[in-house]
Amino acid sequence: MSDVRQDRLELFGLLKDPETQPRFFARVADDVDWTVEGTHPLAGRYHDKQQFLDSTFARLAGVLPGGAKLDVAHVYVDGDTAIAELVATSHTNEGAAFDNHYCWVCRFDGDTIVEVRAYLDSMMVAYTVLRNEQG
């Protein structure tokens, strides 16, 4: 396994636990260009890491006790691009499994993620947020 692939595998592995996620996001550029595809409440294009975190991970933390937890299913690396297939292992405020699958296509500049296109189950996100968010 190449050093770069091993690094990317370990990096995405930090998403498994909200306690280690800040170490993942330390490797994301402050001015990241992050697009969350879909037609759900978290979809959009974010040009700032904090804006992305506030609009997605922080919002999910309100509907997923313990926050979003993502296991790595696969990581593919080619040049400055890494594709991570991730699986959520969280549960909703109602106790239902949040078994969402993600595909993040990430472009790196050196060791820093500068661009992401994220694909996921829009219906699952919409249903979970709208049913579990405190209004």
C-alpha positions as CSV (number, residue, x, y, z in Angstrom):
1,M,0.0,0.0,0.0
2,S,1.4,3.4,-0.9
3,D,2.2,5.9,1.7
4,V,-0.3,8.4,0.2
5,R,-3.1,5.8,0.2
6,Q,-2.3,4.8,3.8
7,D,-2.3,8.4,4.8
8,R,-5.7,9.0,3.2
9,L,-7.1,5.8,4.7
10,E,-6.0,6.9,8.2
11,L,-7.3,10.5,7.6
12,F,-10.8,9.3,6.6
13,G,-10.7,6.9,9.5
14,L,-10.8,9.9,11.9
15,L,-14.5,10.5,10.9
16,K,-15.5,7.4,12.9
17,D,-15.7,9.2,16.2
18,P,-16.7,12.8,16.9
19,E,-13.8,13.0,19.3
20,T,-11.3,12.5,16.4
21,Q,-13.1,14.4,13.7
22,P,-11.4,17.7,14.6
23,R,-8.1,16.0,13.5
24,F,-9.7,15.2,10.1
25,F,-11.0,18.8,9.7
26,A,-7.6,20.2,10.6
27,R,-6.5,18.9,7.2
28,V,-9.4,20.7,5.4
29,A,-8.6,24.1,4.0
30,D,-10.3,27.0,5.7
31,D,-11.5,28.2,2.2
32,V,-12.5,24.7,1.0
33,D,-14.9,24.5,-1.9
34,W,-17.3,21.8,-0.5
35,T,-20.5,20.9,-2.5
36,V,-23.1,18.6,-0.8
37,E,-25.2,17.3,-3.7
38,G,-28.9,16.7,-3.4
39,T,-32.2,18.4,-2.6
40,H,-32.2,18.1,1.2
41,P,-31.8,20.6,4.1
42,L,-27.9,20.2,4.2
43,A,-27.4,20.4,0.4
44,G,-25.5,23.4,-1.0
45,R,-22.1,24.7,-1.9
46,Y,-19.9,25.9,0.9
47,H,-16.8,28.1,0.4
48,D,-15.7,28.1,4.0
49,K,-14.9,25.1,6.3
50,Q,-16.7,26.6,9.3
51,Q,-19.8,27.4,7.2
52,F,-19.8,23.7,6.0
53,L,-19.4,22.4,9.6
54,D,-22.1,24.6,11.0
55,S,-24.5,23.7,8.2
56,T,-23.9,20.0,8.2
57,F,-22.1,18.3,11.0
58,A,-23.4,20.7,13.7
59,R,-26.9,20.4,12.3
60,L,-26.7,16.6,12.3
61,A,-25.4,16.6,15.8
62,G,-28.8,18.0,16.8
63,V,-30.7,15.0,15.3
64,L,-28.1,12.3,15.9
65,P,-27.2,11.8,19.6
66,G,-23.5,11.5,19.7
67,G,-23.1,13.2,16.3
68,A,-22.4,11.8,12.9
69,K,-20.1,8.8,12.9
70,L,-18.7,7.6,9.6
71,D,-17.0,4.3,8.9
72,V,-14.7,3.9,5.9
73,A,-15.9,1.4,3.4
74,H,-13.3,2.1,0.6
75,V,-10.7,4.7,-0.3
76,Y,-9.4,5.1,-3.8
77,V,-6.5,7.4,-4.6
78,D,-5.3,8.7,-7.9
79,G,-2.9,11.7,-8.0
80,D,-4.3,14.6,-6.0
81,T,-7.8,13.0,-5.7
82,A,-9.1,10.6,-3.1
83,I,-12.5,9.1,-3.3
84,A,-13.9,7.9,0.1
85,E,-16.9,5.7,0.4
86,L,-18.3,6.1,3.9
87,V,-21.1,4.6,5.9
88,A,-22.9,6.3,8.8
89,T,-23.3,4.3,12.0
90,S,-25.4,6.8,14.0
91,H,-28.9,6.7,15.3
92,T,-31.6,9.4,15.2
93,N,-33.2,11.1,18.2
94,E,-36.1,8.7,17.6
95,G,-33.7,5.7,17.9
96,A,-33.8,4.7,14.2
97,A,-30.6,3.7,12.4
98,F,-29.1,6.5,10.3
99,D,-27.6,4.1,7.8
100,N,-26.6,6.6,5.2
101,H,-23.9,5.9,2.5
102,Y,-21.6,8.7,1.3
103,C,-19.2,9.2,-1.5
104,W,-16.8,12.1,-1.1
105,V,-14.6,13.0,-4.1
106,C,-11.8,15.0,-2.5
107,R,-9.1,17.0,-4.2
108,F,-5.9,17.6,-2.2
109,D,-3.2,20.3,-2.4
110,G,-0.4,18.4,-0.7
111,D,-1.9,17.1,2.5
112,T,-4.8,19.5,2.6
113,I,-8.3,18.9,1.2
114,V,-9.2,21.9,-0.9
115,E,-12.3,20.7,-2.8
116,V,-15.0,18.1,-2.1
117,R,-18.1,16.9,-3.9
118,A,-20.2,14.8,-1.5
119,Y,-23.0,12.4,-2.6
120,L,-25.5,10.8,-0.2
121,D,-29.0,9.6,0.3
122,S,-30.9,12.9,0.1
123,M,-34.2,11.4,1.2
124,M,-32.7,9.8,4.3
125,V,-31.1,13.2,5.3
126,A,-34.3,15.1,4.6
127,Y,-36.5,12.7,6.5
128,T,-34.1,12.5,9.5
129,V,-33.6,16.3,9.8
130,L,-37.2,17.2,9.3
131,R,-38.5,14.5,11.8
132,N,-35.8,14.9,14.5
133,E,-34.9,18.6,14.4
134,Q,-36.2,20.6,17.3
135,G,-38.4,23.4,15.9
